[in-house]
């Protein structure tokens, strides 16, 4: 069927045909030079000219032909092979590799000749026809499913033949992704499902930064299988020195226990700690009895300045808590004159400032104080319009009324620092704070730690929030009365530990100031052995304009003194370096850049830790594979039933070619033979005119 690319083509085509006829009549009837031609000669020339003009006009209307083409798509079979370390955790990896390759070859021989067959390996990432060596440090089934959907979108997938142990420790449970699986899954169960005697460390929660002289909490999650009433020692080492220990006695054969320790930070430096559970009798998998974590202990005593309009019990609670830490030097001013230069302080806490009589604008907005972190405690004396005018990232618009009571509930998505489970348990018992009855608005750079719960209704109003705004850290406590939290903590638990934890974490986060030198190197304190070690750097000239025309080099040294030299690449308006994956261990860095006649350097430490996820759980989860197969219309088979799996796939009525019709559009203007037709018509006309003596 012929269609046209413009509207009202029939009207335009009629006009063009009339115009072509008019041109032909004027050319051969009205032109006196053509009178010597006979009537038949003129008629022949008119026909050639009319058809050539009409064909050109027709093509100018962008005609095209629509047609339907039948497409046949043969079924595709995908074979996916689990390449994670848990497969080989309880056996000989070389023998297992050989067995897997034999299975792969068997499937290729029996299915590859009749179907389109492709192979994938999966673990921490999914690879097309990857090598089977059980080297992946994680198991991610959801990444496999997403990759298959992306790579084979709109293809006729007949079946997925999935060979794995069902253990996943990354991504989603594939059973919860059935909406993304529109093909049957035939599972081959690998690994050992036997429940074995096992004592393991499932996870360690610890902040990566502490201060010299402080104490910091860690939380170790453990699990014990088939070890009821067996007493096992959990020990924490710093290097080879024992720093904490306890004895755990499981009360059943599937026992979970979380143990918290408070450790001394000690001297400054990057500290590597090891947590270990003693090996139980008959325990086969001992690689999950040990785990490591790293803490960066910083030196330099942190100077904290507290400003207030008069004395207040909140100040006393904060001062008493901070002074218990050897790393804090606290100064308090409850009346003017306040210090005007904050540059000597790591954090300034403004309790109920600004007030109606003390704007604080000349101090807070002064150039020398621009990068000093601030913590605002908002109370009854705070003059909210002036607080908004300081433009520190929050806007509090008061409504009718003065204040209201609000309890705190934690934001689980808060990530700037962590709080222990013990704190989370007591938080709900803390008395309410007096907060402004107002509408709150925070800039996107802020993250809320606690929200307000008003009359037992959880709201989206912030109670404590922190963020990095315009290059400096800022925090807000939108209420007064935190001294009651300290008293309540002691009343409920006979200790201030949980309140101290909150305040220490908040102050420690805010008081860690960013580097303000001409040369800044950014990096993580801890990398894993499977993640690339990435650095970024910024270089500034004397007027603190960012520049990228100088060469930045860095030397990485491990514990054995071996050195690696790198040069940063320029990316956008900064420097970037991907040093790749590094072996496990502690490293020092020394980066340098020369700007003019000055050489700037940055030194530091970081650690690369081992990934032990695949050794934590080694009992195969064939139940998950069975569910996945049953709910997608496939079937589950053991490793010895591969031949049956192949026969089921061959006999499946779902593995059929899929045919569909695809609409094809062909533009006539692109057909070369039409060009030659027009050329032939014009050429014949021109030849006859010359032959008959018409010029």
Protein Blocks (a to p, Z undefined) as FASTA:
>chain_A
ZZdfbehklmmmmmmmmmmmmmmmmmmmmpmklmmpcfklmmmmmmmmmmmmmmmmmmmn
opaddddddddddddddddddfbfklmmmccfklmmmmmmmmmmmmmmmmmmmpccdddd
ddjbccehiacehlafbdcfklmmmmmmmmmgoiacfbdcdddehiacehjdfklmmmmp
ccdcddddedjfbdcdddddfbdcddfbdcehiacddddddddehighiacdddddehja
cfbdcddddfbfbdcddddddddebjaddddddddddddehiablmlmpccddddddehi
addddddedjafklmmmmmmmmmpmkbccdddfbdcddfblklpcbdcdehiacfklnol
mmmmpmklmmgccdddddfklcfklmmmnonopacdddedjbdcddddddfkbckbccdf
klmmmmmmpccdddddddddddfkbccfbdcdeehiacfbdfbdcddeehiacddddbeh
ilmmmmmmmmmnopaklmmmmmmmmmmmmmmccdfbfbdcdddfbdcfkbccdddddddd
fkopacfkbccddddddfkopacddddddehjbccddebjadeddddddddddehjbccd
ddddddddddfklmmpmcdcfklmmmmmmmnopacddfklmmmmmmmmmmpcklccdddd
ddddddfklpmklmmmmmmmmmmmmmmmmmnopZZ
